[in-house]
């Protein structure tokens, strides 16, 4: 590659696209391609930008993302798709670098990377290592609840929550996707290798951003561990603990009174790009919570992390304060 890599955001006007743009706006190691505002929906102009870029972010609805991929005929153009369209598709690498050994290398070498969903990021960060380490069987019957700020719902939902005359109901939490058909469920099941999807209860509340995704467990569901400390230690061995350099890490040992969590706020990681895993409870019944920003490690921050790997930059460039 000669000169700075050229990067194009298709769908810069949406929440995820704008967040990626903000993270890249001050970077001096890339050339950000900007389409004329009046031509951003012109197929011919979009195709020109899609094929001129070294790397493209797709921040589009699923159908539009598939359409954009079909428009790319430059074999050197690499793609990070932030939509749901390709997260379980053959030929696409799942964009969670911390998932398992070799995942970073797979992303770095990939032409097509599917950025994870926000709720799925939290669930997979908890369940995948438990399954991979042989502690949790693949046929486990799991449940998950996930609290998110309203920014994850896009422009329409943001407008509803920020309207001066919003209805009384919007001041309280709302459990949604009740028919168990949430769009993140396929990747939750497929990526973790589960035989059944979890019973999933996403909850949106009256704050802008931040996410707390929780999986409750009984020790009887696990094998190879008999105490809460052992559960924490296994996860800490898998991800490591906080060192200021990791983007996914375990919070403190819950059996240490100084580190034990008694309350978790959903917006505690608002504005951050990392993800902290919190174990809490007793030896018999406990929860593991992934605490992160739905627009950070749950969307745009993760996309930039994947871009850094694909373009050969420091993985955490522009992501750690």
C-alpha positions as CSV (number, residue, x, y, z in Angstrom):
1,X,0.0,0.0,0.0
2,X,1.5,3.3,-1.1
3,X,0.8,6.3,1.2
4,X,-1.9,6.5,3.8
5,X,-4.6,4.0,3.5
6,X,-7.9,5.4,2.2
7,X,-10.9,4.8,4.4
8,X,-14.6,5.4,3.5
9,X,-17.6,5.3,5.8
10,X,-20.8,4.3,3.9
11,X,-23.6,5.5,6.1
12,X,-21.7,8.3,8.0
13,X,-25.0,10.0,8.9
14,X,-26.2,7.2,11.2
15,X,-25.3,6.9,14.9
16,X,-22.6,4.3,14.3
17,X,-21.2,6.0,11.3
18,X,-20.9,9.4,13.1
19,X,-19.2,7.7,16.0
20,X,-16.6,6.1,13.7
21,X,-16.1,9.4,12.0
22,X,-15.5,11.1,15.4
23,X,-13.0,8.5,16.3
24,X,-11.1,8.8,13.0
25,X,-11.5,12.5,12.4
26,X,-8.2,13.4,14.1
27,X,-6.2,10.5,12.9
28,X,-3.1,11.4,10.8
29,X,-2.3,7.9,9.7
30,X,-5.3,7.5,7.3
31,X,-6.9,9.4,4.5
32,X,-10.7,9.7,5.2
33,X,-12.7,9.8,2.0
34,X,-15.8,12.1,2.2
35,X,-18.6,11.8,-0.4
36,X,-20.4,14.9,-1.5
37,X,-23.5,15.2,0.8
38,X,-25.8,15.6,-2.2
39,X,-24.5,12.4,-3.8
40,X,-24.3,10.1,-0.8
41,X,-27.4,8.1,-2.1
42,X,-26.2,8.2,-5.7
43,X,-25.4,4.5,-6.6
44,X,-22.7,5.4,-9.1
45,X,-21.0,7.8,-6.8
46,X,-21.2,5.4,-3.9
47,X,-19.7,2.6,-6.0
48,X,-16.8,4.9,-7.0
49,X,-16.0,5.6,-3.3
50,X,-16.5,1.9,-2.3
51,X,-14.0,0.8,-4.9
52,X,-11.5,3.6,-4.4
53,X,-11.1,2.9,-0.7
54,X,-8.6,0.5,0.9
55,X,-11.0,-0.1,3.7
56,X,-14.8,0.6,3.9
57,X,-17.0,0.8,6.9
58,X,-20.6,-0.2,6.2
59,X,-23.0,1.6,8.6
60,X,-26.2,0.7,6.9
61,X,-29.4,-1.4,7.2
62,X,-28.9,-5.0,6.4
63,X,-30.3,-4.9,2.8
64,X,-28.2,-1.8,2.0
65,X,-25.1,-3.4,3.4
66,X,-25.5,-6.5,1.2
67,X,-26.1,-4.2,-1.8
68,X,-22.9,-2.2,-1.0
69,X,-20.8,-5.4,-0.8
70,X,-22.2,-6.4,-4.2
71,X,-21.1,-3.1,-5.6
72,X,-17.4,-3.7,-4.7
73,X,-15.4,-5.2,-7.5
74,X,-12.0,-4.0,-6.4
75,X,-10.2,-7.1,-5.0
76,X,-8.1,-4.9,-2.7
77,X,-11.1,-3.1,-1.0
78,X,-11.5,-4.5,2.5
79,X,-14.8,-4.2,4.4
80,X,-16.0,-3.9,8.0
81,X,-19.8,-4.4,8.1
82,X,-21.5,-2.9,11.2
83,X,-24.9,-4.3,10.2
84,X,-26.4,-7.7,11.1
85,X,-26.2,-8.9,7.5
86,X,-22.9,-10.9,7.6
87,X,-22.3,-11.8,11.3
88,X,-22.9,-15.5,10.7
89,X,-22.2,-15.5,6.9
90,X,-19.6,-17.9,5.4
91,X,-16.4,-16.1,4.4
92,X,-16.8,-13.4,6.9
93,X,-14.6,-13.1,10.0
94,X,-16.3,-12.2,13.3
95,X,-14.8,-9.0,14.5
96,X,-14.1,-9.8,18.2
97,X,-10.3,-9.9,18.5
98,X,-10.4,-11.2,22.1
99,X,-12.6,-14.1,21.2
100,X,-10.0,-16.8,21.1
101,X,-6.3,-17.3,20.2
102,X,-5.7,-16.6,16.5
103,X,-8.8,-14.3,16.2
104,X,-6.7,-11.1,15.9
105,X,-4.6,-12.7,13.2
106,X,-7.7,-13.8,11.3
107,X,-9.1,-10.3,11.5
108,X,-5.8,-8.7,10.4
109,X,-5.7,-11.0,7.3
110,X,-9.4,-10.8,6.4
111,X,-11.0,-9.0,3.5
112,X,-14.4,-9.1,5.1
113,X,-15.1,-8.6,8.8
114,X,-18.5,-8.5,10.5
115,X,-18.6,-6.1,13.4
116,X,-20.4,-7.7,16.4
117,X,-23.8,-6.6,17.7
118,X,-23.8,-4.6,20.9
119,X,-25.9,-7.1,23.0
120,X,-24.2,-10.0,21.4
121,X,-20.8,-8.5,22.3
122,X,-21.7,-8.7,26.0
123,X,-23.3,-12.2,25.9
124,X,-20.4,-13.7,23.8
125,X,-17.7,-12.1,26.0
126,X,-19.2,-14.1,28.9
127,X,-20.4,-17.3,27.4
128,X,-17.8,-18.1,24.7
129,X,-14.9,-18.6,27.1
130,X,-17.0,-20.7,29.5
131,X,-17.9,-23.0,26.6
132,X,-14.3,-22.9,25.1
133,X,-12.8,-23.9,28.5
134,X,-15.2,-26.8,28.9
135,X,-16.9,-25.3,31.9
136,X,-20.3,-24.8,30.3
137,X,-21.9,-27.4,28.1
138,X,-23.1,-26.5,24.6
139,X,-26.6,-27.6,25.4
140,X,-26.9,-25.3,28.4
141,X,-30.2,-23.6,28.9
142,X,-29.2,-20.0,29.4
143,X,-30.9,-16.6,29.9
144,X,-29.6,-13.1,29.5
145,X,-30.8,-9.6,30.3
146,X,-29.1,-6.6,28.8
147,X,-29.6,-3.0,29.8
148,X,-28.9,-0.3,27.2
149,X,-29.1,3.4,26.6
150,X,-31.5,4.6,23.9
151,X,-28.7,5.6,21.5
152,X,-28.6,2.0,20.3
153,X,-32.0,2.4,18.7
154,X,-30.8,4.9,16.1
155,X,-32.1,8.3,15.1
156,X,-35.8,7.6,15.5
157,X,-35.5,6.3,19.0
158,X,-33.1,9.0,20.0
159,X,-35.6,11.6,18.8
160,X,-38.4,9.9,20.8
161,X,-36.4,9.9,24.0
162,X,-35.0,13.5,23.6
163,X,-38.4,15.1,22.6
164,X,-39.5,17.8,25.0
165,X,-43.0,16.2,25.1
166,X,-42.0,12.6,25.3
167,X,-44.6,10.3,27.0
168,X,-44.4,9.3,30.6
169,X,-43.6,5.7,29.7
170,X,-40.2,6.7,28.2
171,X,-39.0,7.8,31.6
172,X,-38.9,4.2,32.7
173,X,-37.1,1.0,31.6
174,X,-38.7,-0.9,28.7
175,X,-38.3,-4.6,28.1
176,X,-38.5,-5.2,24.3
177,X,-38.1,-8.0,21.7
178,X,-40.5,-10.1,23.8
179,X,-41.3,-12.7,21.1
180,X,-37.6,-13.9,21.4
181,X,-36.7,-12.9,17.8
182,X,-34.1,-10.3,18.5
183,X,-31.7,-9.8,15.6
184,X,-28.6,-10.6,17.8
185,X,-29.8,-14.0,18.8
186,X,-28.3,-15.9,15.8
187,X,-24.8,-14.6,16.4
188,X,-25.1,-15.3,20.2
189,X,-25.9,-18.9,19.5
190,X,-23.7,-19.6,16.5
191,X,-20.5,-17.8,17.7
192,X,-20.7,-19.5,21.1
193,X,-21.5,-22.9,19.6
194,X,-24.7,-23.3,21.6
195,X,-27.4,-25.8,20.8
196,X,-30.1,-23.4,21.9
197,X,-30.3,-19.6,21.9
198,X,-30.6,-17.9,25.3
199,X,-33.9,-16.6,26.6
200,X,-33.1,-12.9,26.0
201,X,-34.5,-9.9,27.6
202,X,-33.1,-6.6,26.3
203,X,-34.0,-3.5,28.2
204,X,-33.8,0.1,27.0
205,X,-33.8,3.0,29.5
206,X,-33.8,6.7,29.7
207,X,-30.1,7.4,29.4
208,X,-28.1,8.0,26.2
209,X,-25.4,5.3,26.1
210,X,-23.9,2.5,28.1
211,X,-24.7,-1.2,28.4
212,X,-24.7,-3.9,31.1
213,X,-25.3,-7.4,29.7
214,X,-25.8,-10.1,32.4
215,X,-25.9,-13.9,32.3
216,X,-27.2,-15.5,35.5
217,X,-25.8,-18.9,36.3
218,X,-26.1,-21.7,38.9
219,X,-22.9,-23.5,39.8
220,X,-24.7,-26.7,39.0
221,X,-24.7,-25.6,35.3
222,X,-20.9,-25.6,35.3
223,X,-18.3,-28.4,35.5
224,X,-14.7,-28.1,36.8
225,X,-15.4,-25.3,39.2
226,X,-16.8,-25.4,42.7
227,X,-16.4,-21.8,44.0
228,X,-17.1,-18.3,42.8
229,X,-13.4,-17.5,43.0
230,X,-12.7,-20.4,40.6
231,X,-15.2,-19.0,38.1
232,X,-13.5,-15.6,38.3
233,X,-10.0,-17.1,38.1
234,X,-10.9,-19.1,35.0
235,X,-12.2,-15.9,33.3
236,X,-9.2,-13.9,34.5
237,X,-6.9,-16.5,33.0
238,X,-8.7,-16.2,29.7
239,X,-8.9,-12.4,29.4
240,X,-6.5,-11.0,31.9
241,X,-7.2,-8.3,34.4
242,X,-7.1,-4.5,34.1
243,X,-3.7,-3.2,33.0
244,X,-4.6,0.0,31.0
245,X,-3.8,-1.8,27.7
246,X,-6.5,-4.4,27.3
247,X,-9.9,-3.6,25.8
248,X,-11.6,-6.6,27.4
249,X,-10.6,-7.6,31.0
250,X,-11.9,-9.0,34.2
251,X,-12.8,-6.7,37.1
252,X,-11.6,-7.6,40.6
253,X,-12.0,-10.9,42.4
254,X,-15.6,-10.9,43.8
255,X,-14.4,-12.9,46.9
256,X,-12.2,-10.0,47.9
257,X,-14.4,-7.6,49.8
258,X,-12.6,-4.6,48.3
259,X,-13.4,-5.7,44.8
260,X,-16.9,-7.2,45.3
261,X,-19.6,-5.4,43.3
262,X,-22.8,-4.7,45.1
263,X,-24.4,-2.4,42.4
264,X,-23.8,-1.9,38.7
265,X,-24.9,1.2,36.7
266,X,-25.7,0.7,33.0
267,X,-23.9,3.9,32.0
268,X,-20.7,3.4,34.0
269,X,-18.7,2.8,30.8
270,X,-20.4,5.6,28.7
271,X,-17.8,7.1,26.4
272,X,-15.3,4.3,26.9
273,X,-14.1,1.8,24.3
274,X,-13.2,-1.1,26.6
275,X,-15.3,-3.8,28.3
276,X,-15.1,-5.0,31.9
277,X,-16.5,-8.3,33.1
278,X,-17.9,-8.4,36.6
279,X,-18.6,-11.6,38.5
280,X,-20.9,-11.3,41.5
281,X,-22.9,-13.6,43.8
282,X,-22.2,-16.7,45.9
283,X,-20.6,-20.1,45.3
284,X,-24.0,-21.5,44.4
285,X,-25.7,-18.7,42.3
286,X,-24.0,-15.8,40.5
287,X,-24.1,-13.4,37.6
288,X,-21.4,-12.4,35.1
289,X,-22.0,-8.9,33.7
290,X,-20.3,-7.3,30.7
291,X,-20.1,-3.6,31.3
292,X,-19.3,-1.4,28.2
293,X,-20.6,1.4,26.0
294,X,-23.0,0.2,23.3
295,X,-21.5,2.8,21.0
296,X,-17.9,2.0,22.0
297,X,-16.9,-1.7,22.3
298,X,-20.5,-2.4,21.3
299,X,-20.2,-0.7,17.9
300,X,-17.9,2.1,16.7
301,X,-15.0,1.5,19.1
302,X,-15.0,-2.2,18.0
303,X,-15.1,-1.2,14.4
304,X,-12.0,1.0,14.8
305,X,-10.2,-1.7,16.7
306,X,-10.8,-4.0,13.8
307,X,-9.7,-1.4,11.3
308,X,-6.4,-0.9,13.3
309,X,-5.7,-4.6,13.0
310,X,-6.6,-4.8,9.3
311,X,-4.4,-1.9,8.4
312,X,-1.5,-2.9,10.6
313,X,-1.8,-0.1,13.2
314,X,-1.5,-0.5,17.0
315,X,-4.7,-2.3,17.9
316,X,-5.8,0.2,20.5
317,X,-4.8,3.3,18.5
318,X,-7.3,6.1,19.3
319,X,-9.2,3.9,21.7
320,X,-7.5,4.1,25.1
321,X,-7.4,7.4,26.9
